[in-house]
Amino acid sequence: MRYVVLAILLAFPVLDLYTTVRIAHWTGVPVWVWLGCSTLAGFALLRNERMAFRANTEAAMQGERPLLRGLVDSGRKVLAGALLLFPGVASDVIALLLLAFPLNVGRELRPQPASSGSGRGRLLDADYRQLD
């Protein structure tokens, strides 16, 4: 079984590069343009995520953001950046799908204060002052 996994891991880059060469030939765009653009995009994504990770971690430590949601989002972006660095069109498509479909969207798990009246559960954020 481990030889099957090893064969798949070794065959994927070869098939990915072969697919890239075929697509480059079909579109008329040189192979180095396909590989260069995805490599630059991968480096840019990883650099941006490196800078954003610290701010997200500090926000999570202050209680402004959930910690696990930030880690999952950061891991998704790092994996997409690594796949963009990997040479080939198939890995680039997988990376773009990872970026296009976020994994951690939805309601936050924070308790909402109860509201009364006809607001139907909606919250209003406003400033107020007391008049004497």
C-alpha positions in Angstrom: 0.0 0.0 0.0 2.8 2.4 0.8 4.3 1.8 -2.7 1.0 2.8 -4.3 1.0 6.1 -2.3 4.6 6.7 -3.2 3.9 6.0 -6.9 1.0 8.5 -6.8 3.1 11.1 -5.1 5.9 10.7 -7.7 3.5 10.4 -10.7 1.5 13.6 -9.9 4.3 16.1 -10.7 5.2 14.3 -13.9 1.6 14.2 -15.1 1.0 17.8 -13.9 4.0 19.0 -15.9 2.9 17.0 -18.9 -0.5 18.6 -18.7 1.1 22.0 -18.5 3.2 21.4 -21.6 0.1 20.2 -23.5 -2.0 23.2 -22.4 0.8 25.6 -23.3 1.1 24.0 -26.8 -2.7 24.2 -27.2 -3.0 27.9 -26.1 0.3 29.0 -27.8 1.5 30.5 -24.5 5.1 29.5 -23.6 5.5 27.0 -20.7 7.8 29.4 -18.8 5.0 32.0 -18.7 2.6 29.4 -17.1 5.2 28.3 -14.6 6.5 31.8 -13.9 3.1 33.4 -13.3 2.0 30.7 -10.9 5.3 30.8 -9.1 5.1 34.6 -8.6 1.5 34.3 -7.4 2.5 31.6 -4.9 5.3 33.7 -3.5 3.0 36.7 -3.2 0.3 34.7 -1.5 2.8 33.2 1.0 4.4 36.6 1.7 1.0 38.2 2.3 -0.2 35.4 4.5 3.1 35.5 6.5 2.3 39.2 7.3 -1.4 38.6 8.0 -0.8 35.6 10.2 0.7 37.7 13.0 -2.1 40.2 13.0 -4.7 37.4 13.0 -3.0 35.6 15.9 -2.8 38.8 17.9 -6.4 39.5 17.2 -7.3 36.0 18.4 -5.3 36.4 21.6 -7.2 39.7 22.3 -10.5 37.9 21.8 -11.4 39.8 18.7 -11.4 36.8 16.4 -11.9 33.0 17.0 -8.6 31.3 17.0 -9.5 28.1 15.1 -11.2 30.0 12.3 -8.1 32.1 11.7 -5.8 29.1 11.8 -7.9 27.2 9.3 -8.1 30.2 7.0 -4.4 30.7 7.2 -3.6 27.1 6.6 -5.9 27.1 3.5 -4.0 30.1 2.1 -0.6 28.6 2.9 -1.6 25.3 1.2 -2.8 27.2 -1.8 0.4 29.2 -2.0 2.5 26.0 -1.9 0.3 24.5 -4.6 0.9 27.6 -6.7 4.6 27.1 -6.3 4.3 23.6 -7.5 4.9 23.5 -11.2 1.9 22.7 -13.3 -1.6 23.7 -14.3 -3.5 21.0 -12.3 -1.9 22.1 -9.0 -2.7 25.7 -9.9 -6.4 24.8 -10.5 -6.5 23.0 -7.1 -5.0 26.0 -5.4 -7.5 28.4 -7.0 -10.4 26.1 -6.0 -9.0 26.2 -2.4 -9.0 30.0 -2.5 -12.3 30.3 -4.2 -14.3 28.1 -1.7 -13.5 29.2 1.8 -13.9 26.4 4.4 -14.8 28.4 7.4 -17.7 30.6 6.5 -20.8 30.8 8.6 -22.1 32.2 11.8 -19.7 32.9 14.6 -20.3 31.0 17.8 -20.7 34.0 20.0 -23.8 34.5 22.1 -26.1 37.1 20.8 -27.9 39.4 23.3 -31.7 39.0 23.4 -33.7 41.8 22.0 -37.3 42.8 22.6 -40.0 44.5 20.6 -40.5 44.4 16.9 -36.8 44.2 16.0 -37.1 40.5 15.3 -33.7 39.7 16.8 -31.7 42.4 14.9 -29.1 44.4 16.8 -28.6 48.2 16.5 -25.2 49.7 17.1 -25.4 53.4 18.1 -24.0 56.0 20.4 -26.2 57.5 23.1 -26.2 60.2 25.7 -28.4 61.0 28.6 -30.3 64.4 28.6 -31.1 66.0 32.0 
